[in-house]
């Protein structure tokens, strides 16, 4: 089988493409341009389309219009063109646990593929709209809902100020399931040919990847050499189901059974980060007190009254585009 990669034609993407195997051709297209998409699909005549393109938080909150065009409209266009092929392809859609909405751990049950879908932010809402289009397309499809994707690549650790602000806004006792980005790649590769069709699968790591939010970031920076530098967070309100993040512990048994993707445990990931940090660890350990002071000044709840976390209040104050979109504004099927 030949794998054809597609992306926007940018200098950064050109640089990344040079690292691909020589046997992998790259087509530079804009998925929001219907003529580009039609030309690509007609030329390749794919047997499987793995649709990964999306505008994700926090960028999707900054430009909701672009997120709607990419996450929903471009998906619908690609589906319509794929459906018109002489031999329609299988469609593997990248989605997110954000479609399920806020997850109060005090309600007991873990997240399952059949759990209710009640998004609380614009990203989850758009992802659910894309899922609905996939399921109604008439194609054979598989939807993979991703948990919290993490990496041992030190260049990709979440040190962006916006992402850190969002992370620190979340209840420290909220449940979360991480998954190694390499295992996510394996899940998508295997979903292209696996004996599964018209099914939603939850993509999270093995049981070692089940955490509470307040443990996750500190464990990663501790592996780098930083210690005791995370700002104090707040616990969630057990009586307010809306005041929680979209992550939870996940039932991944069915996904693992059909996709066999869980190859990197959480302890192994932390050990790999420690190895890669290597000589930097003593230096980072030495500057930990300074980092602690600097980060404390950026804490979302610093100077705010109250005792419980208000994650969506914090997020929407910083990014008004995180609020739910009026359903009448969602892009209609063309």
TAGI-V82847 format. One record per backbone hydrogen bond with DSSP energy under -1.0 kcal/mol. CO is the residue of the C=O (numbers start at 1). NH is the residue of the N-H. E is the energy in kcal/mol with one decimal. If there is no record, write none. Layout:
CO;NH;E + CO;NH;E
This chain:
5;27;-2.9 + 7;29;-1.6 + 8;10;-1.4 + 10;14;-2.6 + 11;15;-2.0 + 12;16;-1.9 + 13;17;-2.5 + 14;18;-1.1 + 16;19;-2.0 + 17;20;-1.5 + 21;24;-2.1 + 25;5;-2.5 + 27;7;-1.4 + 30;33;-2.2 + 33;37;-2.2 + 34;38;-2.8 + 35;39;-2.3 + 36;40;-2.3 + 37;41;-2.7 + 38;42;-2.5 + 39;43;-2.0 + 40;44;-2.6 + 41;45;-2.8 + 47;90;-2.4 + 49;92;-3.2 + 51;94;-2.1 + 56;60;-1.7 + 58;62;-1.2 + 59;63;-1.8 + 63;67;-2.1 + 64;68;-2.4 + 65;69;-2.0 + 66;70;-2.7 + 67;71;-2.8 + 68;72;-1.5 + 68;73;-2.2 + 69;74;-2.6 + 72;76;-2.5 + 73;77;-2.5 + 74;78;-2.4 + 75;79;-2.4 + 76;80;-2.5 + 77;81;-2.3 + 78;82;-2.5 + 79;83;-2.6 + 80;84;-1.0 + 82;85;-1.5 + 90;49;-2.8 + 91;142;-2.1 + 92;51;-3.0 + 93;144;-2.8 + 95;146;-1.7 + 96;99;-1.6 + 97;100;-1.9 + 98;101;-1.0 + 104;107;-1.9 + 105;108;-1.4 + 107;109;-1.2 + 111;251;-2.6 + 112;115;-2.0 + 121;125;-2.0 + 122;126;-2.5 + 123;127;-2.5 + 124;128;-2.1 + 125;129;-1.9 + 126;130;-2.2 + 127;131;-2.4 + 128;132;-2.4 + 129;133;-1.8 + 130;134;-2.2 + 131;135;-2.7 + 132;136;-1.5 + 134;137;-1.3 + 140;91;-2.6 + 141;198;-3.0 + 142;93;-2.7 + 143;201;-2.9 + 144;95;-3.3 + 145;203;-3.0 + 146;97;-2.1 + 148;179;-1.7 + 150;181;-2.4 + 153;156;-2.0 + 157;159;-2.2 + 160;164;-2.5 + 161;165;-2.3 + 162;166;-2.2 + 163;167;-2.7 + 164;168;-2.7 + 167;170;-1.3 + 171;174;-1.7 + 172;214;-2.7 + 174;213;-3.1 + 176;211;-2.9 + 177;148;-2.4 + 178;205;-2.8 + 179;150;-2.4 + 180;184;-1.8 + 181;185;-2.1 + 182;186;-1.9 + 183;187;-2.3 + 184;188;-2.2 + 185;189;-2.5 + 186;190;-2.7 + 187;191;-2.0 + 190;193;-1.2 + 190;194;-1.5 + 194;196;-2.3 + 199;143;-2.1 + 201;145;-2.7 + 203;147;-2.3 + 206;209;-2.6 + 207;210;-1.5 + 209;178;-2.0 + 211;176;-2.2 + 212;215;-2.3 + 215;219;-1.7 + 216;220;-1.7 + 217;221;-2.5 + 218;222;-2.2 + 219;223;-1.6 + 220;224;-1.1 + 221;225;-1.1 + 221;226;-1.9 + 234;172;-2.1 + 235;309;-2.7 + 237;240;-1.9 + 240;243;-1.4 + 245;103;-2.6 + 249;111;-3.1 + 250;252;-1.0 + 252;256;-2.9 + 253;257;-2.2 + 254;258;-1.8 + 255;259;-2.4 + 256;260;-2.0 + 261;263;-1.3 + 265;269;-1.9 + 266;270;-2.4 + 267;271;-2.2 + 268;272;-2.0 + 269;273;-2.3 + 270;274;-2.4 + 271;275;-2.2 + 272;276;-2.5 + 273;277;-2.6 + 274;278;-1.9 + 277;280;-2.8 + 278;281;-1.7 + 280;284;-2.8 + 281;285;-2.6 + 282;286;-1.8 + 283;287;-1.5 + 287;291;-2.4 + 288;292;-2.6 + 289;293;-1.6 + 290;294;-2.3 + 291;295;-2.8 + 292;296;-1.9 + 293;297;-1.2 + 295;298;-1.2 + 296;299;-1.0 + 299;302;-1.5 + 301;304;-2.2 + 310;314;-2.4 + 311;315;-2.6 + 312;316;-2.5 + 313;317;-1.7 + 314;318;-1.7 + 315;319;-3.3 + 319;322;-2.4 + 320;323;-1.7 + 322;122;-1.8 + 326;329;-2.9
